[in-house]
Amino acid sequence: MNQNTKIAANIMPTTNPCTKLDLLKSAYYDDFTQLKEIKMKGRVSNVWKAKYQLFGENCQVFTWGGKQHTYSCSLVAPDEETAQRYYQGAKRVTQECLGEKWTLEESNRVHDDGMKTSFTNHDAKPSEKVTFSTHLVPTSGLFSTTWTIFYYVGNISQPKK
């Protein structure tokens, strides 16, 4: 099995993706407490290794200022074409699972040449507003550029009260 096949096997859940996204949505309202495993203190935020891996093996829960919890996963792709395929797949699966009440907003990222897609239910009460987003990010190295796909569940734009 080559590296691309291994990565493809871990990118998005192939069984019950909608159930898994529902689990993450429910876990958001409890600050992802049931998904936190090992705590690693950071300078600005707290970080926990996640018990639950949506894809890959690099998922975590982190806080901003102690109040805002976000679930995050990342995966490095070997090339832009593969990364685009993962990004489009994550966007498609998320849209299918969340349904019509969720608004898709796609834009260029501010600090690099990547893309960002966010899904928000604007009908939800402010205290219940959760955002699902996926990012496609070029990561330049010394000899080549790789691409990283990030997947977030949280609401980093509006700290919870």
C-alpha positions as CSV (number, residue, x, y, z in Angstrom):
1,M,0.0,0.0,0.0
2,N,1.6,3.3,-1.0
3,Q,1.4,6.6,1.0
4,N,-1.4,8.1,-1.1
5,T,-3.6,5.0,-0.5
6,K,-2.9,5.2,3.2
7,I,-3.8,8.9,3.3
8,A,-7.0,8.4,1.2
9,A,-8.1,5.7,3.6
10,N,-8.0,8.2,6.5
11,I,-9.3,11.4,5.0
12,M,-13.1,11.4,5.7
13,P,-15.1,8.8,7.4
14,T,-16.4,6.4,4.8
15,T,-19.0,4.8,7.2
16,N,-21.7,7.0,8.7
17,P,-20.2,10.4,8.0
18,C,-23.4,12.2,8.9
19,T,-23.6,10.4,12.3
20,K,-20.0,11.4,13.0
21,L,-20.7,15.1,12.1
22,D,-23.9,15.0,14.3
23,L,-21.7,13.7,17.2
24,L,-19.3,16.6,16.8
25,K,-22.2,19.1,16.6
26,S,-23.6,17.7,19.9
27,A,-20.2,17.6,21.5
28,Y,-19.7,21.3,20.7
29,Y,-22.5,22.3,23.1
30,D,-20.6,20.5,26.0
31,D,-17.2,22.0,25.1
32,F,-16.2,18.6,23.5
33,T,-15.8,17.3,27.1
34,Q,-16.3,13.6,26.1
35,L,-13.8,13.9,23.3
36,K,-10.9,15.3,25.3
37,E,-8.1,12.9,26.2
38,I,-4.6,14.1,27.1
39,K,-4.3,17.8,28.1
40,M,-1.3,19.7,26.9
41,K,-1.0,23.2,28.3
42,G,-0.2,26.0,25.8
43,R,0.9,29.6,26.3
44,V,-2.3,31.1,24.9
45,S,-4.7,28.2,25.0
46,N,-5.3,24.7,26.3
47,V,-5.0,21.8,24.0
48,W,-6.3,18.2,24.4
49,K,-5.6,15.3,22.2
50,A,-8.9,14.1,20.9
51,K,-10.2,10.6,21.6
52,Y,-12.2,10.8,18.3
53,Q,-10.4,11.1,15.0
54,L,-12.7,12.4,12.2
55,F,-9.8,11.7,9.8
56,G,-6.1,11.2,10.0
57,E,-4.5,10.9,13.5
58,N,-4.0,14.6,14.4
59,C,-7.3,15.7,15.9
60,Q,-7.5,17.9,19.0
61,V,-9.7,20.1,21.0
62,F,-8.4,23.6,21.9
63,T,-9.6,26.6,23.7
64,W,-9.3,30.3,23.0
65,G,-9.2,32.3,26.3
66,G,-10.6,29.4,28.2
67,K,-14.2,29.8,26.9
68,Q,-14.2,29.0,23.2
69,H,-13.7,25.3,22.5
70,T,-12.9,24.1,19.0
71,Y,-12.4,20.6,17.5
72,S,-9.7,20.4,14.9
73,C,-8.2,17.8,12.6
74,S,-5.4,18.2,10.0
75,L,-3.8,16.1,7.3
76,V,-0.9,16.8,5.0
77,A,-1.4,15.8,1.4
78,P,1.5,14.9,-0.9
79,D,0.5,17.3,-3.6
80,E,-2.1,20.0,-4.6
81,E,-4.2,17.7,-6.7
82,T,-4.7,15.2,-3.8
83,A,-5.3,18.1,-1.4
84,Q,-8.0,19.5,-3.7
85,R,-9.7,16.2,-3.9
86,Y,-9.7,15.9,-0.1
87,Y,-10.9,19.5,0.3
88,Q,-13.8,19.0,-2.2
89,G,-14.7,15.7,-0.6
90,A,-14.9,17.2,2.9
91,K,-17.0,20.1,1.6
92,R,-19.4,17.8,-0.3
93,V,-19.9,15.4,2.6
94,T,-20.4,18.2,5.1
95,Q,-23.0,19.9,2.9
96,E,-24.8,16.6,2.3
97,C,-24.9,15.8,6.0
98,L,-25.8,19.2,7.4
99,G,-28.7,19.8,5.1
100,E,-30.5,22.9,3.6
101,K,-30.6,25.0,6.8
102,W,-26.8,25.4,6.7
103,T,-25.3,28.1,4.6
104,L,-22.1,27.4,2.7
105,E,-19.6,30.3,2.4
106,E,-16.4,29.7,0.4
107,S,-13.6,32.3,0.2
108,N,-9.9,32.7,-0.2
109,R,-7.8,32.6,3.0
110,V,-6.4,35.9,4.1
111,H,-2.8,35.0,4.8
112,D,-2.0,32.5,2.1
113,D,-3.1,31.2,-1.3
114,G,-5.5,28.6,0.3
115,M,-9.3,28.3,0.3
116,K,-11.8,28.1,3.2
117,T,-15.3,26.8,3.3
118,S,-17.6,27.4,6.3
119,F,-21.0,26.0,7.0
120,T,-23.2,27.9,9.5
121,N,-26.8,27.6,10.5
122,H,-27.9,31.3,10.6
123,D,-31.3,30.3,12.0
124,A,-29.7,29.0,15.2
125,K,-29.8,31.1,18.4
126,P,-26.5,32.9,19.0
127,S,-25.6,30.7,21.9
128,E,-26.1,27.6,19.7
129,K,-24.2,28.8,16.6
130,V,-21.6,26.2,15.6
131,T,-19.6,26.4,12.4
132,F,-18.1,23.5,10.5
133,S,-15.2,24.6,8.2
134,T,-12.6,23.1,6.1
135,H,-9.4,24.8,4.9
136,L,-7.0,24.0,2.1
137,V,-3.6,25.5,3.0
138,P,-0.3,25.5,1.1
139,T,2.6,24.8,3.4
140,S,5.9,25.8,1.8
141,G,9.0,23.8,2.7
142,L,12.6,24.2,1.9
143,F,12.4,22.1,-1.3
144,S,8.7,21.8,-2.1
145,T,5.2,22.9,-1.2
146,T,2.9,20.4,0.5
147,W,-0.8,21.1,1.2
148,T,-2.6,20.7,4.5
149,I,-6.3,20.2,5.0
150,F,-7.8,21.4,8.2
151,Y,-11.3,20.6,9.5
152,Y,-12.8,22.7,12.4
153,V,-15.9,22.4,14.4
154,G,-16.6,25.4,16.7
155,N,-17.3,29.0,16.4
156,I,-14.0,31.0,16.7
157,S,-15.6,34.3,15.6
158,Q,-18.0,34.6,18.6
159,P,-16.7,33.5,22.1
160,K,-19.4,31.7,24.1
161,K,-20.6,33.6,27.2
